[in-house]
Amino acid sequence: MNRVSVSAFLGSPRKGGNTEILLNKALEGIDESGANYTVFNLNEMDIRGCQDCGDCEDTGVCTKTDDMDEIYEVIRNTNRFILASPVFFFGLSAQAKAMVDRTQAFWCEKYLLKKPLPQKPIARKGLFISVGGMKKEIGYTCTQASAKAFFRTISVNEHQALSYVGFDKKGAILKNSKALEEVYEAGKKLVTP
């Protein structure tokens, strides 16, 4: 029997911060729906940045060995994904960006070798959550563009993006009940077939 399974990538280095609070709320919705999920705390993993060595161009496989090997495996075998990142200088956190950049191997597999990850038996879907202190739209516009490229690279053709601005202080997002409800509902929706 095929089941929905979720891999969640936490890109925030701040424990108990706004990004983690929002991710945990989405996971509550997933948990209530009975789906399985695994959280990868990217700040605690050994993931080097992409070296642009070109080794993956002929095989679609990265030749560098670190904790990204585990992420490659779950991306191949999971059908639902969450990327959660704070907004740092208009972009994803360094932790999230390192992981995203290393999916260049999937880009090569999909676009150069014409072998996209399969969409069946269960369609691949995603959820992007971002939060930051700035109040300007450009912050989440840039992070959403990076998230979209990441999802397309790993053959996730459908994803929802939820971004929240003006929340800099640790825990400030807890005062926004609308945001908490939105990510909770998005978690439930993510695992709905």
C-alpha positions as CSV (number, residue, x, y, z in Angstrom):
1,M,0.0,0.0,0.0
2,N,1.3,3.4,-0.9
3,R,1.3,6.1,1.8
4,V,1.9,9.8,1.9
5,S,5.2,10.5,3.6
6,V,6.7,14.0,4.3
7,S,10.2,15.2,4.5
8,A,10.6,18.6,6.2
9,F,13.7,20.6,5.9
10,L,14.2,23.2,8.7
11,G,16.6,25.9,7.6
12,S,16.7,28.0,10.7
13,P,19.7,28.0,13.0
14,R,17.7,29.6,15.8
15,K,16.2,26.9,18.1
16,G,12.6,27.6,19.0
17,G,12.5,30.6,16.6
18,N,9.7,31.8,14.4
19,T,10.5,29.4,11.5
20,E,10.6,26.4,13.8
21,I,7.3,27.4,15.4
22,L,5.6,27.7,12.0
23,L,7.1,24.4,10.8
24,N,5.9,22.6,14.0
25,K,2.4,24.0,13.5
26,A,2.3,22.6,10.0
27,L,3.5,19.3,11.4
28,E,0.7,19.3,13.8
29,G,-1.7,19.3,10.9
30,I,0.2,16.5,9.2
31,D,0.2,14.5,12.4
32,E,-3.5,14.9,12.8
33,S,-4.0,13.6,9.3
34,G,-2.1,10.4,10.3
35,A,0.8,10.8,7.7
36,N,4.4,10.0,8.5
37,Y,7.0,12.8,8.5
38,T,10.7,13.2,9.2
39,V,12.3,16.5,10.1
40,F,15.8,17.3,8.9
41,N,17.4,20.1,11.0
42,L,19.8,21.4,8.4
43,N,21.8,23.4,10.9
44,E,22.8,20.2,12.7
45,M,23.8,18.4,9.5
46,D,27.1,18.3,7.7
47,I,26.2,19.7,4.3
48,R,28.9,21.4,2.2
49,G,28.0,23.9,-0.4
50,C,27.9,22.8,-4.0
51,Q,31.4,22.8,-5.5
52,D,30.2,23.3,-9.1
53,C,32.6,20.5,-10.1
54,G,30.3,19.2,-12.8
55,D,30.7,15.5,-11.6
56,C,26.8,15.1,-11.6
57,E,26.4,16.3,-15.2
58,D,26.9,12.8,-16.7
59,T,25.3,10.7,-13.9
60,G,22.9,12.9,-11.9
61,V,24.7,11.8,-8.8
62,C,26.8,14.0,-6.6
63,T,30.3,12.6,-5.9
64,K,30.7,14.6,-2.6
65,T,30.0,12.6,0.5
66,D,28.4,14.2,3.6
67,D,24.9,14.3,5.2
68,M,23.4,15.3,1.9
69,D,23.5,11.6,1.0
70,E,20.7,11.0,3.4
71,I,18.7,13.9,1.9
72,Y,19.2,12.6,-1.6
73,E,17.7,9.3,-0.5
74,V,14.6,10.8,1.1
75,I,14.0,13.1,-1.9
76,R,13.9,10.0,-4.1
77,N,11.6,8.1,-1.8
78,T,9.3,10.8,-0.3
79,N,6.3,12.3,-2.0
80,R,5.6,15.4,0.1
81,F,8.1,18.1,1.1
82,I,8.3,21.1,3.4
83,L,11.1,23.7,3.1
84,A,11.0,26.1,6.0
85,S,13.5,29.0,6.2
86,P,13.9,32.4,7.7
87,V,14.5,35.3,5.3
88,F,18.2,36.4,5.6
89,F,19.2,39.4,3.3
90,F,16.3,38.7,0.9
91,G,17.1,35.0,0.6
92,L,17.1,31.6,2.1
93,S,19.2,30.9,5.2
94,A,22.7,29.6,4.5
95,Q,21.7,26.2,5.8
96,A,18.7,26.0,3.5
97,K,20.6,27.4,0.5
98,A,23.4,24.8,0.9
99,M,20.9,22.0,0.7
100,V,19.0,23.5,-2.2
101,D,22.2,24.1,-4.1
102,R,23.3,20.5,-3.7
103,T,20.1,19.4,-5.5
104,Q,22.0,20.4,-8.7
105,A,22.5,16.7,-9.1
106,F,18.7,16.3,-9.5
107,W,18.7,19.2,-11.9
108,C,21.2,17.4,-14.1
109,E,19.3,14.1,-13.8
110,K,16.0,15.8,-14.8
111,Y,17.1,18.3,-17.5
112,L,20.4,17.0,-18.9
113,L,19.7,13.2,-18.6
114,K,15.9,13.6,-19.1
115,K,15.1,11.4,-16.1
116,P,12.8,13.4,-13.8
117,L,11.8,11.8,-10.5
118,P,8.5,9.9,-10.9
119,Q,5.2,11.4,-10.0
120,K,3.4,8.1,-9.4
121,P,2.0,6.3,-7.6
122,I,1.5,9.3,-5.3
123,A,2.0,12.8,-6.7
124,R,4.8,14.9,-5.3
125,K,3.7,18.1,-3.6
126,G,5.5,20.8,-1.5
127,L,5.0,23.5,1.1
128,F,7.3,26.5,1.5
129,I,7.3,28.5,4.8
130,S,9.3,31.6,5.3
131,V,9.4,34.3,7.9
132,G,11.5,37.4,8.5
133,G,11.8,40.7,10.2
134,M,11.7,43.0,7.2
135,K,8.4,44.4,6.1
136,K,9.2,44.7,2.4
137,E,7.7,42.3,-0.2
138,I,11.1,41.7,-1.8
139,G,12.2,39.5,1.1
140,Y,9.7,36.9,0.5
141,T,9.6,37.3,-3.3
142,C,13.3,36.3,-3.5
143,T,12.9,33.3,-1.1
144,Q,9.8,32.1,-2.9
145,A,11.7,32.1,-6.2
146,S,14.5,30.0,-4.7
147,A,11.9,27.6,-3.2
148,K,10.1,27.3,-6.5
149,A,13.4,26.4,-8.3
150,F,14.1,23.8,-5.6
151,F,10.7,22.2,-5.9
152,R,10.8,22.1,-9.7
153,T,14.3,20.6,-9.6
154,I,13.1,17.7,-7.4
155,S,10.0,17.2,-9.6
156,V,7.5,18.8,-7.3
157,N,5.2,20.5,-9.7
158,E,2.7,21.8,-7.1
159,H,3.5,23.7,-4.0
160,Q,2.1,26.2,-1.7
161,A,4.1,29.2,-0.4
162,L,3.4,30.9,2.9
163,S,5.5,33.9,3.9
164,Y,5.3,36.2,6.9
165,V,7.1,39.6,7.2
166,G,7.7,41.8,10.2
167,F,8.5,39.0,12.7
168,D,12.1,39.4,13.9
169,K,12.0,38.8,17.6
170,K,12.2,35.2,18.7
171,G,8.6,33.8,19.2
172,A,6.9,36.9,17.8
173,I,5.0,34.8,15.3
174,L,3.1,33.3,18.3
175,K,1.1,36.5,18.4
176,N,-0.2,36.0,14.9
177,S,-3.0,33.4,15.2
178,K,-3.9,33.7,11.5
179,A,-0.3,32.6,10.5
180,L,-0.4,29.7,12.9
181,E,-3.8,28.6,11.6
182,E,-2.7,29.0,7.9
183,V,0.4,26.8,8.3
184,Y,-1.6,24.2,10.3
185,E,-4.2,24.0,7.5
186,A,-1.4,23.9,4.9
187,G,0.1,20.9,6.7
188,K,-3.2,19.1,6.5
189,K,-3.7,20.0,2.9
190,L,-0.2,18.9,2.0
191,V,-1.0,15.3,2.9
192,T,-4.4,15.2,1.4
193,P,-4.3,12.9,-1.7
